[in-house]
Amino acid sequence: MADPSIIGAAITSVVSLLSAYMTYRVGMQQAEQKDAPAPAKLDEKTLTQGERVLEIVKAGVVQHGDTDEQADLASFERNPQRYQDALAKIITDIAAREPAFAQQLQTLAQQANIQISGVHGSVNVSGEGQVDQAAGVNTGTMTYNARDDKDE
């Protein structure tokens, strides 16, 4: 079975990509229907990846999802901003039930070069070595290296 934190990160990345792609598609449809200006065009890579990811997610929901999950996917396709969280829940629920689908999502995210290993960063503290505030959700492996250079 795949690591749940990696699958979770892959799902988050896939949903973000799908949301951007579908928001663009819906914006284009609305612009055509209302003879309004088109939304800013997405780069070709995002368009291609979004289309491919949508096909795979739709096939997974049709094959493994129940009627409500399929209806929620259709709602997402009509209004991606409103139903983005619902899509994440659908994909997460199906991935939990179907390990092959979870693996497919992870592979898809890797092939599309979507970041699935979390956020990387560093913090440098100088002076008195005080950090006033740190906030956020941290999952996975974290390391902390401290050095005491203060002369005693």
N, C-alpha and C positions, 0 to 999 in steps of 0.2 A: 504494500500500500504506500502511496506517495505521502510525503510529509505534509500535514494539514496546513502549516504556515506557508509553505511554498505554493500549495494549491490555492490558498486564500489570496496570496499576493498575485498569482496568475489570474484569478477571477477578477480581482480589483482592476488589474491592468486591462483585461479583456473588456470589462464593462466600461471603463473609461474610453477605450478606443471605439467601442460600439456606440457610446453616447455621442462622441464627437462626430462620427460618421453619420449616424441617423439624424442628428440635429441638422447637419448640412443637407442631407437628402430631403428632410421635411421642409427645410427652408427653401430649397430649390423648387419643390412642388408648390409651396405657397406662393412663391414669387411668380411662377408660371400662371397659376390660377388667378392671381390678383393683379397681374401685369405690374409687379413691383420689382425693385432692384433685387438682384440675386445676392445671397450671402457671400461673404469672402470665401474664395475657393480654398479647399484643403489641398495640401500637397499631394502629389500623385501616389506616393508611397502609402499615406494614410488612407486614401480612397481605395486603393487596391487591397490593402490589409483589412480595412473595414468591411469591404464586400465579402472577402473570403471568410473572415471571422463570423460575420452574420450568417452566411450559409451553413457553417458548421454548428453554430449555436442553435439555429432554427432546426436543423436536422436532429440535434440532440434532444431538444425540447419536444419535437414531434414524436421521436422514437421512445423517449423515456419519461416525458412529462405527462401529468394528468390534464384534464380539461381546463381546470383553473389556471394552471401554469401556462398552457397554450394561449389562453385568453389574455393573461398578463403580458405575454410576449407580444401579442398583437397590439395591446395597449401601448407598450413601449415603442413599437414601430410607428404608431401614430403620434405619440407625444413622449419623446425620449427623456426630456428634462424631468417631467413629472413622474415617470415610471422607472427611472434609473435604479433606485433602491429596490424596487420590486424585481427588476431583472437580476440584480445581484443575488437576491434571496432565491429566486428560481434556480439560477445556475448553481448556487451553493448547495441547495437541497438536492438537486439531481446529481451533482458530483459526489455528495455523501452517499447516495443510494447506488450509484453506478461508478465504480472505480475506473472502468475503462474510459468513461466520459471525462472524469477528473484528469486522467493521464493525457487524454487528447487535448484538454484545455492547457495543461502545462506545456506540452509539446508545441501547441499552436502559439502560445505566448513566446516560447523560446525561438521558434522559427521566425516570428514576426519581429524579433529583437525587442520585445516589450520587456521593460525592466520588471523582473519578478523576484528579485532578491532583496527588496526593501530599500530603504533610504540609507545612504551612506553619508557620513559627514564627520566632522571633527570639531572639537571645541578647544581653543587655546586660552588658558587663563594666565594672566600675569599679575604683577603687583602683589596684593595681599592674598591672592588665590581664592577670592570669594566669588561664587556664582550666586547672584541674587535670585534668579528664577529659572526654572527649566520646566517645560510643559510638553506634553505630547503622549502618544501611545507608542510604546516600544515593545516589539515582539521579537522572538528569535534570540540569537546569541548576541550578547553585548559584552564588550570588554572595556575595562577601565585601567588606564595606566597613569600612575601619579608619580611625580618626582618632587622631592623636597630639596630645593637648591638653597634654601635659606641658611645663612651662616648662623651658627649658634654660639 
